[in-house]
Amino acid sequence: MLRWLLLLMAALPALPCSCMSSGPPCEAAWKVDAVFFGKVVELHHDRKEPDSNGSIQFNGFLGTHALFEISESFRGITGGTKQIEIRTGMGGGDCGYPFKLGESYVVYARRSKDDLLVTSICSRTAPAERAEADLQYFHNFKANATDGYVYGQVSDGHSKPKYEQAERAHIYEPISGAVVTLTGGEGTRTLITGDDGAFRFDHVPPGTYQVSAAKEGYSSQAYWFASGAPKIQVHAGGCGFAPQFLVVDRCIVGTLVRADGQPAAGVQVEIVPTKPDEQHSLPFPAAEVKTDAEGHYELKNLRPGEYYLGINLARTPSKEMPYTRYFFPGAEDPAAAIPALVGDGQQIKKYDFPIPAAQKERQVEGFVFWPDGHPAENVDIFLEDPRWPWQTNVVLATTDAKGHFTVLAFDRTHYRIHAVSRSRFTNTANSAEPFPLNPDTDINQPLKLVLTRKGMSNFEGIGKGLERWRAGLGL
């Protein structure tokens, strides 16, 4: 797994920073150790020593030092403190905040284990012109408050959101007539949403609470969280922001039957859109679930649309799912598939279908050589199912000192075997010509692969093989 991760990271650009919403100021203020308003009067970055080429690299992680002149202290800053240093990263993947010299900010900072005050773009830290709501909250804050409040909106989880700058959050289409329940503290309280889907529980004593929403004909999306609805903490003078998402009850149910007529238990059932929603979408499952002991399945919370229904629709066979790609009502050929249609309103549709017999594993061994005939050691071996050429990131085996490798394949699946030697010190690679491994390929004798090509052959197909689906012509 580690080898796969390193290889994937080397082949792809650095991932951007990804953050969860920090919530409104009345909630975010209590999740950090210090909040203040001030101006950046000094700004510098740590630098490493020059490398062998004379290049100087910046130290990104917490390598930015921003010295602030404090105008107002709101939380966690000792009275009389005039200046304070905030540490952050350089930006990009380390989530560093892009402070500018001479600019004023409302800063939300955590105290690190090294007693440093640290912030990032994942906090509510913002320049003064985008912090009106923050300043308003702190200016109106009552130090003698004894309770707080809990609020939010019940929204359609399948609607397209709009970004609300003041809240710094995405706002979805509201749902009226939903029953919202607040549990915790002194007991249970309920409200019913109006046309705007909003709710607010006032006079909430400090403590831990949970919020849930329900409406007939809808399902809750609290299942996103393994333990149900997340807990929220309310502080005196603060708030708990608890947005709720409901979706129209749209389900596909049914039963899978094995080739021998028995219920197919523990089989992953998937639905995949027949057309992409966005230009660069991959045909990943919109929903998937394993059948129970009786072969029953239930796919919930579906968006309206047209889908393929079946098994292994988006991945090559595996030990856990040793079946070929198979479509409802019972075909390997996607041209023979009958799409499952999901409409706008509440509905339950039933689709029963058979599945083929599980494929058998077969062991494939071979040797990899350099063009001069020497065995190629530490060469990565990949299996590509030509139906999914973008799924060739997993290293299945590595050659030994004799260039030998062994991999497991399935007897009714077509593959291409890739052998890739990647230099540890340079960004270069050599590959063998991809070897076609078909159900009728003779594997009684070891395969022989020779590293005659430049580059990584397993990545050459990424982005290909999707044209038909992305053009709306099916898998």
Secondary structure by P-SEA (a helix, b strand, c coil): caaaaaaaaaaccccccccccccccccccccccbbbbbcccbbbbbbccccccccccccccccbbbbbbcccccccccccccbbbbbbcccccccccccccccccbbbbbbccccccccccccccccccccaaaaaaaaaccccccccbbbbbbcccccbbbbbccccccccccccbbbbbbbcccbbbbbbbccccbbbbcccccccbbbbbbbcccccccccccccbbbbbbcccbbbbbbbbbbccccccbbbbcccccccccccccccccccccccccccccbbbbbccccccccccccbbbbbbcccccccccccccccccccccccccccbbbbbbccccbbbbbbbccccbbbbbbbbbbbbccccccccbbbbbbbccccccccccccbbbcccccccccccccbbbbbbbbbbbcccccccccccccccccccccbbbbbbccccccccccccccccccccccccc
